[in-house]
Amino acid sequence: MSVKKFLAPQLALLMILSAVWLAGVDKVVVTNDKHQENLHKYLQVQRRVLDNYFGDTSIDHLYQRSIVGLVKGIQDSTLEIAATPIDTTQFTNIQNLRDSYNSFEEAYLYVANNFPDENMSKLTESSIREMLKTLDPHSVYIERDDSERIQEEFEGKFQGIGIQFNIIQDTITVITAISGGPSDQLGIMSGDRIISIDDSSAVGYSNEDVLRKLRGEKGTKVNVEIKRPRTSSPIKFTIERDDIPLTTIDTEYMLDERTGYVKINRFAATTHEEFLSSVDQLRKEGMDRIILDLRNNPGGYLSQAIAISEEFFPRNTKLVSTNSKHSRFNQEVFSSRNGVLMDMPVIVLVNEGSASASEIVSGAIQDHDRGLVVGQRTFGKGLVQQQYELIDGSNIRVTISRYLTPSGRLIQKPFDGDNEDYAFEFVHRSTNAAVDAKEFKDQVPDSLKYTTRAGRPVFGGGGIVPDIVVQEDTTSSPYLFNFMLLNRVDFNFVRDFLDEKGEEFRARWEDDFQDFRQNFEWSESDKQMFFEMMKNEGLEIVEDIDKPEAEGNTLRMTQEMYEELVWMNHGRMKAEIARQIWGNEYFYPVVNDYFNETLKEAVKLWGEVEELESFAAQQASRF
């Protein structure tokens, strides 16, 4: 059969579909022919981008990058492209959507008919991904299975290793380890790059590959090798899959007789409801001031960030606005009622892992002089995405607008350059949080300088700069602590401890967590047992070295170094036993007792909060 005879009926149907689509009809009836579906999908993507993207974009540029993506995805390295419809050195000038569709169709069918072994669905996806790279780092293609996974992470239930990830420069990059999940318990962190899975390279994996390798039934194990920013050697982990916690409030408890503490790990569908429940419980316990911990919270649902912000303000307070070249996406959001915490003093904790929805909440608190923002400069994501379903069940997420804090600040950091530079920008910040904040303020142009409602200076273009910058404690060597986590010695120690002494422990402590928190200490025999377990995993006590030395599965240090550092390990094990006995939310109070420098400083700042309230009231009385 000639190519012409083969293509004729297909082209006729495609022309009809094209006409219907270009006329603005979204839903069309198609046959099961995969080529028709792929081409229609391509057209859907371009239409959605042109109709909804917040900034300027060019149909000609979108088309050119789509052909580059098509060629990059072709497996046959012998393919001749010169003077063919996929020649990336000779592009036709594309004027409109119809030109783009027709030209891509010609390129697509050229490959489909001359190279029948190529997977045309994958090539279409490659084209779409390359097109979206011309936009911004948050406009992305989402495979059908990934769409289901993302929905599960925010609303459903699943089992796995418990990370949110993106593929950046062909490498699996951890966006966040889901709080309380297996990866979080092992110490896997935001920014970690997974370079191998089960001793095979993971570079070049698709999202589908990652899910197939990392998802799995509870109790099964997977080995991963991670490259961590600022760490020279890769780190190996064995992760046991488990149920992934779905609650978004990690913990709520009273820090003292007056101060409540609430830690939110992300903004999902139930976050506002969970938050109100936590607040109600803490008020019953005497809370009349609150610390809201948004550190390492990557964001989530905009609606939930607005709902929680609303609880801190009176009716008709501006909370956030959005700006786009499409007027339908421009809006100003005001609180619709008096919030339940509108008169309660508040401190918000943030760091470089706080992004998007977290920055909306902290930005509103800061701009209205409602409370203090404390910690380190936030990530800097000020873009709003809308998800659009495609014909095959996959989705694209397109940035439809930028959000602005009440003072008019754009929090979004620059994204010129490649996505890897953008994603890992925080790695290049000064390790001294105060220096980073000063350097950022010094380089901010006048156009990005704003004032709060009371006239305090604030800055846009690179996240939220805290009112009070606190340096996290990085003075202690992490070698001994990390060695324990990598080998799961803390988990194994607690398991063995409870097997041997669990009945005695529960009889003494189970009925009074606060007593445990304040008074429990490991016995000398417990400490010796831990020491022996560490040696069994490769800890060697040596003499005459200046600092700990890690090599392969071995860690060498002097006895003096061990005794100086082991308090961190003992603290983590105490937190782990709290998790095992009382539940995940009891892990965090113990961790905070040992390791949380920002929180320790924040509880000293209520005098400054009172001064801010007084200053804001004085300024308001002038108008």
C-alpha positions in Angstrom: 0.0 0.0 0.0 1.3 3.4 -0.9 1.9 6.1 1.8 -0.6 8.3 0.1 -3.3 5.6 0.2 -2.5 4.9 3.8 -2.6 8.5 4.9 -5.6 9.7 3.0 -8.5 8.5 5.3 -6.4 9.5 8.4 -5.8 13.0 7.1 -9.4 13.5 6.2 -10.5 12.7 9.7 -7.7 14.8 11.2 -8.7 17.8 9.1 -12.3 17.5 10.4 -11.1 17.2 14.0 -8.8 20.2 13.5 -11.6 22.3 12.2 -13.8 21.4 15.1 -11.0 22.1 17.6 -10.0 25.4 16.0 -13.6 26.5 16.2 -13.3 26.3 20.0 -15.0 23.0 20.7 -13.1 21.2 23.4 -14.7 17.8 23.5 -14.7 15.8 20.3 -15.4 12.2 19.4 -12.4 10.4 18.1 -11.7 6.8 17.1 -9.2 4.7 18.9 -6.5 5.5 16.4 -3.4 6.5 18.5 -2.1 8.9 15.8 -5.3 10.9 16.0 -5.2 11.0 19.7 -1.6 12.1 19.8 -2.1 14.9 17.3 -5.2 16.1 19.0 -3.3 16.1 22.3 -0.6 18.2 20.8 -3.2 20.7 19.6 -4.8 20.8 23.0 -1.6 21.7 24.7 -0.8 24.6 22.4 -4.4 25.9 22.7 -4.3 25.7 26.5 -0.9 27.5 26.6 -2.0 30.3 24.3 -5.3 30.8 26.0 -4.1 30.6 29.6 -0.4 31.2 30.1 0.2 34.3 32.3 3.0 35.8 30.2 4.0 36.4 26.6 4.7 33.4 24.5 5.1 32.8 20.7 3.3 30.1 18.7 6.3 30.1 16.4 8.7 29.3 19.3 6.4 26.7 20.7 6.3 24.9 17.4 10.0 25.0 16.9 10.7 23.6 20.3 8.1 20.9 19.7 10.0 19.7 16.7 13.3 19.7 18.7 11.5 17.6 21.3 10.2 15.2 18.7 13.7 14.7 17.3 15.3 14.4 20.7 12.9 11.6 21.6 13.6 9.4 18.5 15.5 6.3 19.4 16.9 5.5 15.9 20.3 7.3 15.8 20.6 6.7 12.1 17.6 8.8 11.2 18.2 11.3 8.4 16.6 14.6 9.1 18.1 17.0 6.6 15.6 18.4 4.1 12.7 16.5 5.8 9.7 17.8 7.8 11.8 17.3 11.0 14.8 19.3 9.9 15.5 21.5 12.9 17.7 23.8 10.9 15.0 24.9 8.5 11.8 26.0 10.2 8.7 27.3 8.5 7.5 30.6 9.8 4.5 29.8 11.9 1.8 32.5 12.1 -1.1 30.8 14.0 -2.3 27.7 15.6 -3.5 26.2 12.3 0.0 26.6 10.8 1.6 25.0 13.8 -0.8 22.0 13.8 -0.4 21.4 10.1 3.4 21.6 10.2 3.6 19.3 13.3 1.2 16.9 11.7 3.5 16.6 8.6 6.5 16.0 10.8 4.7 13.5 13.0 3.4 11.5 10.1 6.8 11.5 8.4 8.3 9.8 11.4 5.3 7.5 11.9 5.4 6.1 8.4 9.1 5.9 7.8 10.1 4.6 11.3 7.3 2.3 12.4 9.3 1.1 15.5 9.2 4.5 17.1 6.7 5.0 20.0 4.8 7.9 18.7 3.0 8.5 22.0 6.3 9.0 23.7 7.5 11.2 20.9 4.4 13.4 21.3 5.1 13.6 25.0 8.7 14.6 24.3 7.4 17.4 22.0 5.1 18.6 24.7 7.7 18.6 27.4 10.1 20.6 25.2 7.4 23.2 24.4 6.6 23.7 28.1 10.3 24.3 28.8 9.9 27.6 27.0 7.6 28.9 29.7 8.6 28.7 33.3 9.8 26.0 35.7 6.3 25.2 37.1 4.5 24.8 33.8 4.8 21.0 33.2 3.4 17.9 31.6 2.0 15.3 33.9 1.5 11.7 32.7 -1.8 10.1 33.4 -0.5 7.8 36.2 1.3 10.8 37.7 -2.0 12.8 37.8 -3.5 10.0 39.9 -0.5 9.9 42.1 -0.6 13.6 42.8 -4.2 13.5 43.6 -3.6 10.6 46.0 -0.9 12.6 47.7 -3.3 15.4 48.5 -6.5 13.4 49.0 -6.1 9.6 48.9 -4.0 6.9 50.4 -0.9 5.1 49.0 2.1 3.1 50.0 5.7 3.8 49.0 8.8 5.6 50.2 7.1 8.9 50.8 8.7 11.6 48.7 7.4 14.3 46.3 9.8 14.6 43.4 10.4 16.2 40.0 12.7 15.1 37.2 15.2 18.0 36.7 17.9 17.7 34.1 17.2 13.9 33.8 17.7 13.4 37.5 15.1 12.5 40.2 15.1 15.4 42.6 13.4 15.3 46.0 11.0 18.2 46.4 10.2 17.1 49.9 10.2 14.0 52.0 6.6 13.5 53.2 6.5 14.1 56.9 6.5 11.0 59.0 7.0 8.7 56.0 9.9 6.2 55.5 12.2 8.7 53.6 11.6 11.4 56.2 12.4 9.0 59.0 15.7 8.2 57.3 16.7 11.8 56.9 16.2 12.2 53.2 15.9 15.9 52.5 14.6 18.5 50.0 17.2 18.9 47.2 18.5 15.3 47.4 19.1 13.8 43.9 18.4 10.1 43.5 21.1 8.8 41.1 20.6 5.1 41.4 17.8 2.7 42.4 18.6 -0.9 43.4 22.2 -0.5 42.1 21.1 0.7 38.6 21.5 4.2 37.4 18.3 6.3 37.7 19.5 9.1 35.5 17.2 9.6 32.5 14.2 8.0 34.3 10.7 9.2 33.4 8.1 9.9 36.1 6.5 6.5 35.2 9.9 4.8 35.7 10.3 6.4 39.1 6.8 5.3 40.3 7.3 1.8 39.1 10.6 1.6 41.0 9.8 3.4 44.2 6.1 2.7 44.8 5.3 -0.7 46.3 3.7 -2.7 49.0 4.3 -1.9 52.7 7.2 -3.9 54.0 9.1 -4.2 50.8 12.5 -2.5 50.5 14.4 -0.5 47.9 18.0 0.7 47.8 18.7 4.2 46.6 21.9 6.2 46.2 21.6 10.0 46.7 23.7 13.0 45.8 23.2 15.7 48.4 23.9 19.4 47.8 27.1 20.5 49.6 28.0 16.8 50.2 31.0 15.4 48.3 30.2 11.7 48.4 26.9 9.9 47.5 24.8 8.5 50.3 23.2 5.1 50.2 19.8 4.3 51.8 17.7 1.2 52.2 14.1 2.3 52.5 11.3 0.1 53.7 8.1 1.1 52.0 5.1 1.9 54.3 1.8 3.6 54.4 2.3 7.3 53.7 0.8 9.7 56.3 -1.9 11.8 54.8 -2.5 14.4 57.5 -1.0 17.8 56.9 -0.7 18.9 60.5 2.5 17.1 61.9 1.8 18.1 65.4 0.2 20.6 67.7 1.1 21.1 71.4 1.6 23.7 74.1 5.2 25.0 74.4 4.3 26.6 77.7 1.2 27.6 79.6 0.3 30.2 77.0 2.0 29.3 73.7 0.5 26.9 71.2 2.6 25.4 68.4 1.2 24.0 65.1 3.4 22.5 62.3 1.9 22.3 58.8 3.8 20.1 56.3 1.8 21.0 53.2 -1.5 22.6 52.1 -3.9 19.8 50.9 -7.6 19.5 50.7 -8.1 19.0 54.5 -5.5 21.4 55.9 -7.9 24.2 56.9 -10.2 21.7 58.7 -7.2 20.1 60.4 -5.9 23.5 61.5 -9.1 24.6 63.0 -9.3 21.3 65.0 -5.7 21.9 66.2 -6.5 25.4 67.2 -9.6 24.4 69.0 -7.7 21.8 71.0 -4.9 24.2 72.0 -7.3 26.9 73.1 -8.9 24.4 75.4 -5.4 23.9 76.9 -4.9 27.6 77.5 -3.4 28.9 74.2 -3.5 32.7 73.9 -0.6 33.1 71.4 0.5 30.8 68.6 3.6 29.8 66.7 2.8 28.6 63.2 5.6 26.4 61.7 5.7 26.5 57.9 9.3 25.4 57.5 9.9 22.9 54.7 6.3 23.3 53.6 6.4 23.3 49.8 2.9 24.7 49.4 -0.1 23.1 47.7 -3.7 24.3 47.4 -4.0 28.1 47.1 -7.5 28.0 48.5 -6.3 26.3 51.7 -3.6 29.0 52.1 -6.2 31.7 51.8 -8.5 29.9 54.2 -5.8 29.7 56.9 -4.6 33.3 56.3 -8.2 34.4 56.8 -8.2 33.1 60.4 -5.7 35.7 61.4 -7.5 38.8 60.2 -10.8 40.7 60.5 -13.3 40.8 57.7 -12.4 42.6 54.5 -8.6 42.3 54.9 -6.7 41.9 51.7 -4.9 38.6 51.7 -3.4 38.1 48.2 -3.9 39.2 44.6 -3.2 37.6 41.3 -2.0 39.2 38.1 -2.0 37.8 34.5 -2.2 39.1 31.0 -5.6 37.4 30.9 -8.0 39.6 32.9 -10.2 36.6 33.9 -7.3 35.4 36.1 -6.8 38.8 37.8 -8.4 39.0 41.3 -8.0 40.4 44.7 -8.9 38.1 47.6 -10.2 39.6 50.9 -11.1 37.8 54.1 -14.8 37.1 54.1 -15.3 37.1 57.9 -13.5 37.7 61.2 -11.0 35.0 61.7 -10.9 32.9 64.9 -7.3 34.0 65.6 -7.7 37.7 64.5 -6.7 39.0 68.0 -4.1 36.3 68.9 -0.4 37.2 68.8 1.4 35.1 66.1 4.9 34.1 65.1 5.4 32.3 61.7 8.5 30.1 61.2 9.9 29.8 57.7 13.0 28.6 55.9 14.3 28.0 52.4 12.0 25.0 52.0 8.9 27.2 52.6 7.3 27.9 49.2 4.2 29.0 47.4 1.2 28.7 49.7 3.5 29.0 52.7 4.7 32.3 51.3 1.2 33.5 50.8 0.4 33.0 54.5 3.7 34.4 55.8 3.5 37.3 53.3 0.0 38.4 54.5 1.1 38.2 58.1 4.2 40.3 57.4 2.6 42.9 55.1 -0.2 43.7 57.6 2.2 43.8 60.6 0.0 41.1 62.0 2.9 39.2 63.6 6.6 38.3 63.2 8.0 36.1 60.5 11.1 34.3 61.9 13.7 32.0 60.3 15.5 32.0 57.0 14.6 33.5 53.5 11.9 31.4 51.8 12.1 29.6 48.4 10.5 32.3 46.2 7.6 30.7 44.3 5.0 33.2 43.4 3.3 31.6 40.4 -0.2 30.1 40.3 -0.9 27.0 38.2 -4.0 25.6 36.7 -4.2 21.9 35.6 -5.8 21.0 32.3 -6.8 17.4 31.4 -5.8 16.2 27.9 -7.6 13.7 25.7 -5.7 10.6 27.0 -6.1 11.4 30.7 -2.7 13.1 31.1 -2.5 16.7 32.2 -0.6 19.9 31.7 -0.1 22.3 34.5 0.1 25.9 33.2 1.1 29.0 35.1 -2.0 31.3 34.7 -1.0 34.2 37.0 1.5 35.6 39.5 0.4 36.2 43.0 1.2 39.3 44.9 1.2 39.8 48.7 -1.0 42.6 50.1 1.7 45.2 49.7 2.0 44.4 46.0 5.2 42.2 46.3 5.9 39.6 43.8 7.6 36.8 45.7 8.7 34.8 42.7 12.5 34.6 42.2 14.0 35.0 38.7 13.8 31.9 36.5 16.0 32.9 33.6 18.4 30.1 32.8 17.9 26.4 33.1 15.5 24.7 35.6 18.3 23.1 37.5 19.8 26.5 38.4 16.3 27.7 39.5 15.5 24.6 41.6 18.9 24.6 43.4 19.2 28.4 43.7 19.0 28.0 47.5 22.2 25.9 47.5 24.1 28.9 46.3 22.9 31.2 49.1 25.2 32.0 51.9 25.2 29.3 54.6 24.8 32.2 57.1 21.2 33.2 57.0 21.8 36.8 58.2 24.4 37.3 55.5 22.1 35.8 52.9 19.3 38.2 53.9 21.6 41.2 53.8 23.1 40.3 50.4 19.6 39.9 49.1 18.4 43.2 50.4 21.5 45.0 49.1 20.9 43.7 45.5 17.1 44.3 45.3 16.3 47.1 42.9 14.1 50.0 44.0 11.3 48.7 42.0 11.0 45.6 44.3 11.1 47.5 47.5 7.8 47.9 49.3 6.4 48.8 52.8 4.1 47.1 55.1 0.8 48.6 56.3 2.7 50.4 59.1 5.6 51.5 56.9 8.2 48.8 57.6 10.4 47.9 54.5 9.8 44.6 52.8 11.3 43.2 49.6 10.1 41.3 46.5 11.6 39.1 43.9 13.2 36.4 45.9 11.0 34.9 48.6 10.0 36.3 52.1 12.9 37.8 54.1 12.0 37.2 57.7 11.5 40.0 60.2 13.9 38.2 62.5 16.6 36.1 60.8 17.7 33.1 62.9 20.6 30.9 61.9 19.9 27.2 62.2 22.5 25.4 64.3 25.0 24.0 61.9 28.0 24.0 64.2 27.9 20.3 65.2 29.4 17.7 63.0 26.6 15.6 61.4 28.9 12.6 60.7 27.8 10.5 63.7 24.1 11.5 63.3 24.0 10.8 59.6 25.8 7.4 60.0 23.1 6.4 62.5 20.3 7.4 60.1 21.9 5.8 57.1 22.2 2.4 58.9 18.8 2.8 60.7 20.6 2.2 64.0 18.1 4.5 65.8 15.1 2.5 64.6 16.7 -0.8 65.2 17.9 0.3 68.7 14.4 1.4 69.7 12.9 -1.8 68.3 15.3 -4.0 70.3 14.9 -1.8 73.4 11.1 -2.2 73.3 11.4 -5.9 72.7 13.5 -6.3 75.8 12.2 -3.5 78.1 8.9 -2.5 76.6 6.7 -3.7 79.4 8.8 -2.0 82.0 9.0 1.2 79.9 5.3 1.4 79.3 4.5 0.8 82.9 6.7 3.8 83.9 6.1 6.3 81.1 3.1 5.5 78.8 0.5 7.4 80.9 2.4 10.6 81.0 4.2 11.8 77.8 5.2 15.2 79.4 6.9 13.3 82.2 8.8 11.3 79.6 9.7 14.4 77.6 11.1 16.2 80.6 12.7 13.4 82.6 13.5 10.3 80.6 17.2 9.6 80.0 18.9 6.7 78.5 20.8 4.5 81.0 24.5 3.8 80.8 23.7 0.3 79.7 21.4 1.6 77.0 24.1 4.0 75.8 26.6 1.1 75.7 24.2 -1.1 73.7 23.8 1.8 71.2 27.6 2.2 71.0 28.0 -1.5 70.2 25.3 -1.4 67.5 27.1 1.6 65.9 30.4 -0.4 65.9 28.6 -3.4 64.3 27.6 -1.1 61.5 31.1 0.2 60.8 31.9 2.8 63.5 35.6 2.6 64.4 37.2 4.4 67.3 40.7 5.5 66.5 43.4 7.9 67.6 45.3 10.8 66.1 42.8 12.2 63.6 41.6 15.8 63.5 38.1 15.2 62.3 35.7 12.3 61.6 36.5 10.3 58.4 33.8 8.5 56.4 34.9 5.9 53.8 32.5 3.5 52.3 30.5 1.8 55.1 33.1 2.9 57.7 33.1 5.9 60.0 36.3 6.7 62.0 36.5 9.1 64.9 38.3 9.4 68.3 36.5 8.6 71.5 36.5 12.3 72.4 34.7 13.1 69.1 32.1 10.4 69.8 31.4 11.6 73.3 31.1 15.2 72.1 28.6 14.4 69.3 26.5 11.4 70.6 24.0 13.7 72.3 22.3 14.2 68.9 21.9 10.5 68.4 20.5 10.0 71.9 18.0 12.8 71.3 16.9 11.4 68.0 16.4 7.9 69.6 14.3 9.5 72.3 12.1 11.1 69.6 11.9 7.7 67.8 10.7 5.9 70.9 8.1 8.7 71.4 6.9 8.0 67.9 6.7 4.2 68.5 4.8 4.6 71.8 2.5 7.6 71.3 2.3 8.2 67.6 4.0 10.4 64.9 2.8 13.7 66.3 4.7 13.0 69.5 8.0 12.7 67.6 8.2 16.4 67.0 8.1 17.8 70.5 11.1 15.8 71.4 12.9 16.7 68.2 12.2 20.3 68.9 13.6 20.0 72.4 16.9 18.9 71.1 17.4 20.4 67.6 15.2 23.3 66.9 17.3 26.5 67.2 14.8 28.7 65.3 11.9 27.6 67.6 14.1 28.2 70.7 14.8 31.8 69.6 11.2 32.4 68.5 9.8 31.7 72.0 11.9 34.6 73.3 10.4 37.1 70.8 6.9 37.8 72.3 8.1 41.1 73.5 9.0 42.1 69.9 5.6 40.9 68.8 4.0 43.2 71.4 6.1 46.1 70.2 5.1 45.4 66.6 1.4 45.4 67.6 1.8 48.7 69.4 3.7 50.3 66.5 1.2 49.1 63.9 -1.7 50.5 66.1 0.1 53.9 66.4 0.6 54.1 62.6 -3.0 53.1 61.9 -4.3 55.9 64.3 -2.6 58.5 62.1 -4.9 57.8 59.2 
